[in-house]
Amino acid sequence: MERPLVTVRNLSKSYASTKALSGVNFDFMAGNQYAIQGASGSGKSTLLYLLGGLDRPTSGNIYADGKDLADFSNQELAVYRNLFVGFVFQFHFLLPSMNCRSNILLPALIGNVLTADIEQSVLKLAEYLEVQHCLEKMPYQLSGGEQQRINLIRALSLRPKLLLCDEPTGNLDSVNSEKVTLLLKTLATQYGATLIVVTHDTKVASHFNQNLWMKDGHLFTRG
């Protein structure tokens, strides 16, 4: 039986005189995969950041696994971001001073949950994504596609329940864009994660059965 993993109710966000979100209501079901499209400034990235606990709403509520994020302290929200959510952005944000293995394991180290099992899981993911040869390299030594796959492994390293992706293929060519999209979907399914992808690319969105659209801070269902 399907259940909501994340529920938003009357969610609004304003920045000074600009209203980014206007009373969004939606249930993101556990294990489902969503693509959110919309023009620049429509509020889609703002929604993603609120779901991920990177920002707090002006009003309204976000319930993750039944818990209201409004009740979380800043420390509890940091734990939520680290253990419950995996983030994949357009820019990989790999730390240039660390090799790729250390970048991948950083969330586990920060969360004080680094174990041999996690390291073994990371190695298997690297082999699956054919970047095991990159683990001891520095990020600048990798291609854009390799960097994004390392970023993806980092996002999945702690088996998050919620995988949030903001324009994950924005810097990739069409061939690698499709590869990364299919990898996201495949790995989210294998890990049982709820996947939400914000994208401008209609080809990326076409791979998702659950298509949403944002306009003027409102969220709509498409097709």
C-alpha positions as CSV (number, residue, x, y, z in Angstrom):
1,M,0.0,0.0,0.0
2,E,1.4,3.4,-1.0
3,R,2.1,5.9,1.7
4,P,3.4,9.5,1.5
5,L,7.1,9.9,2.3
6,V,6.9,13.7,2.3
7,T,3.7,15.7,2.6
8,V,3.6,19.5,2.1
9,R,0.6,21.6,3.2
10,N,0.0,25.2,2.4
11,L,3.7,25.7,1.8
12,S,4.8,29.3,1.1
13,K,8.1,31.0,0.8
14,S,8.9,34.7,0.4
15,Y,12.1,36.5,-0.1
16,A,11.5,40.2,0.8
17,S,8.7,41.3,-1.5
18,T,9.1,38.2,-3.8
19,K,6.8,35.2,-3.3
20,A,8.6,32.1,-4.5
21,L,6.0,29.5,-3.3
22,S,2.3,30.2,-2.9
23,G,0.5,27.6,-0.8
24,V,1.8,24.3,-2.3
25,N,0.0,21.1,-1.3
26,F,1.2,17.7,-2.4
27,D,2.0,14.2,-1.3
28,F,5.3,12.7,-2.5
29,M,4.7,8.9,-2.3
30,A,7.4,6.6,-0.9
31,G,9.4,5.0,-3.7
32,N,7.9,7.1,-6.5
33,Q,9.9,9.1,-9.0
34,Y,8.9,12.7,-10.0
35,A,10.1,15.2,-12.5
36,I,9.3,18.9,-11.9
37,Q,9.5,21.3,-14.8
38,G,8.8,25.0,-15.0
39,A,10.2,28.3,-16.2
40,S,13.1,30.0,-14.3
41,G,11.8,31.7,-11.2
42,S,8.7,29.5,-11.0
43,G,9.7,28.1,-7.6
44,K,10.8,24.6,-8.4
45,S,14.3,24.9,-6.9
46,T,12.9,26.7,-3.9
47,L,10.6,23.8,-3.3
48,L,13.5,21.3,-3.6
49,Y,15.6,23.2,-1.0
50,L,12.7,23.3,1.4
51,L,12.0,19.6,1.0
52,G,15.7,19.0,1.7
53,G,15.9,21.1,4.8
54,L,18.3,23.6,3.2
55,D,15.9,26.4,4.0
56,R,12.8,27.0,6.1
57,P,9.4,28.0,4.7
58,T,7.7,31.3,5.5
59,S,4.5,29.4,6.3
60,G,3.0,26.0,5.9
61,N,4.3,22.6,6.8
62,I,6.6,19.8,5.5
63,Y,6.1,16.3,7.0
64,A,8.9,13.8,6.4
65,D,8.0,10.3,7.5
66,G,5.2,11.9,9.5
67,K,7.5,14.4,11.3
68,D,7.0,18.1,10.9
69,L,10.3,19.8,9.9
70,A,9.1,22.9,11.6
71,D,9.6,21.1,14.9
72,F,13.3,20.4,14.1
73,S,16.1,22.4,15.7
74,N,18.9,23.5,13.4
75,Q,20.9,20.5,14.6
76,E,18.1,18.1,14.0
77,L,17.6,19.6,10.5
78,A,21.3,19.1,9.8
79,V,21.0,15.4,10.7
80,Y,17.9,15.2,8.5
81,R,19.9,16.6,5.6
82,N,22.8,14.3,6.1
83,L,21.0,11.0,6.8
84,F,17.5,11.2,5.3
85,V,18.2,13.2,2.1
86,G,20.6,12.8,-0.8
87,F,21.4,15.8,-2.9
88,V,22.5,15.9,-6.6
89,F,23.1,19.4,-8.0
90,Q,24.0,20.6,-11.5
91,F,27.4,21.5,-10.1
92,H,29.0,18.7,-8.3
93,F,30.4,20.6,-5.3
94,L,33.2,18.1,-4.8
95,L,35.8,19.5,-2.4
96,P,39.0,20.2,-4.5
97,S,41.3,19.5,-1.5
98,M,40.1,15.9,-1.1
99,N,40.3,12.9,-3.4
100,C,37.1,11.4,-4.7
101,R,37.0,8.6,-2.1
102,S,37.2,11.1,0.7
103,N,34.6,13.3,-0.9
104,I,32.2,10.4,-1.2
105,L,32.7,9.3,2.4
106,L,32.4,12.8,3.9
107,P,28.7,12.6,4.7
108,A,29.2,9.3,6.6
109,L,32.2,10.9,8.4
110,I,30.2,14.0,9.4
111,G,27.3,11.8,10.6
112,N,29.7,9.6,12.6
113,V,28.3,6.5,10.8
114,L,31.3,5.6,8.7
115,T,31.6,1.8,8.7
116,A,33.3,-0.9,6.6
117,D,29.8,-1.8,5.2
118,I,29.4,1.7,3.9
119,E,32.9,1.7,2.4
120,Q,32.2,-1.6,0.7
121,S,28.8,-0.3,-0.7
122,V,30.6,2.8,-2.1
123,L,33.2,0.6,-3.8
124,K,30.4,-1.6,-5.4
125,L,28.6,1.6,-6.6
126,A,31.9,2.9,-8.1
127,E,32.4,-0.4,-9.9
128,Y,28.7,-0.3,-11.1
129,L,29.2,3.2,-12.4
130,E,32.6,2.4,-13.8
131,V,34.5,5.1,-11.9
132,Q,36.4,2.8,-9.5
133,H,39.6,4.1,-11.1
134,C,38.7,7.6,-10.1
135,L,38.5,7.1,-6.3
136,E,42.1,8.1,-5.6
137,K,42.1,10.9,-8.1
138,M,41.4,14.6,-7.3
139,P,38.1,16.0,-8.7
140,Y,40.0,18.3,-11.2
141,Q,41.4,15.1,-12.8
142,L,38.0,13.8,-13.8
143,S,35.7,14.6,-16.7
144,G,32.4,16.3,-16.1
145,G,30.5,12.9,-16.5
146,E,32.9,11.2,-14.0
147,Q,32.5,14.1,-11.5
148,Q,28.7,13.8,-11.7
149,R,28.9,10.0,-11.1
150,I,31.1,10.6,-8.1
151,N,28.6,13.1,-6.9
152,L,25.8,10.5,-7.4
153,I,27.7,7.9,-5.3
154,R,28.1,10.5,-2.5
155,A,24.4,11.3,-2.6
156,L,23.6,7.6,-2.3
157,S,26.3,6.6,0.1
158,L,24.0,6.6,3.2
159,R,21.0,5.1,1.3
160,P,18.8,8.1,1.7
161,K,15.0,7.8,1.7
162,L,14.7,11.0,-0.3
163,L,16.9,11.8,-3.4
164,L,16.6,15.4,-4.6
165,C,18.2,16.4,-7.9
166,D,18.4,20.0,-9.1
167,E,19.2,20.1,-12.8
168,P,21.5,17.1,-12.4
169,T,22.2,16.9,-16.2
170,G,22.5,20.6,-16.9
171,N,26.2,20.5,-17.6
172,L,26.1,17.3,-19.6
173,D,25.7,16.5,-23.4
174,S,22.6,14.7,-24.6
175,V,24.2,11.3,-24.5
176,N,25.5,11.6,-20.9
177,S,22.4,13.4,-19.8
178,E,20.3,10.3,-20.7
179,K,22.8,8.0,-19.1
180,V,22.7,10.0,-15.8
181,T,18.9,10.2,-15.8
182,L,18.5,6.4,-16.3
183,L,21.2,5.8,-13.6
184,L,19.3,8.0,-11.2
185,K,16.1,6.2,-11.8
186,T,17.7,2.7,-11.6
187,L,19.7,3.4,-8.5
188,A,16.7,5.1,-6.7
189,T,14.7,2.0,-7.5
190,Q,17.4,-0.3,-6.1
191,Y,17.8,1.8,-3.0
192,G,14.0,2.3,-2.5
193,A,14.4,6.0,-2.5
194,T,11.8,8.6,-3.5
195,L,13.3,10.5,-6.4
196,I,12.5,14.1,-7.2
197,V,14.3,15.7,-10.2
198,V,14.0,19.4,-11.1
199,T,14.8,19.9,-14.8
200,H,14.4,22.2,-17.8
201,D,15.0,19.3,-20.2
202,T,11.8,17.8,-21.6
203,K,13.8,14.7,-22.7
204,V,14.8,14.1,-19.1
205,A,11.2,14.6,-17.9
206,S,9.9,12.2,-20.5
207,H,11.6,9.3,-18.6
208,F,9.3,9.9,-15.6
209,N,5.7,8.8,-15.2
210,Q,5.0,11.3,-12.5
211,N,5.4,14.7,-14.2
212,L,4.8,17.9,-12.2
213,W,4.8,21.6,-13.3
214,M,5.5,24.7,-11.4
215,K,4.1,28.1,-12.4
216,D,4.2,31.3,-10.2
217,G,4.9,29.4,-7.1
218,H,2.1,26.8,-7.6
219,L,2.6,23.1,-8.2
220,F,0.4,21.3,-10.8
221,T,0.2,17.6,-12.0
222,R,0.9,16.9,-15.6
223,G,0.1,13.8,-17.6
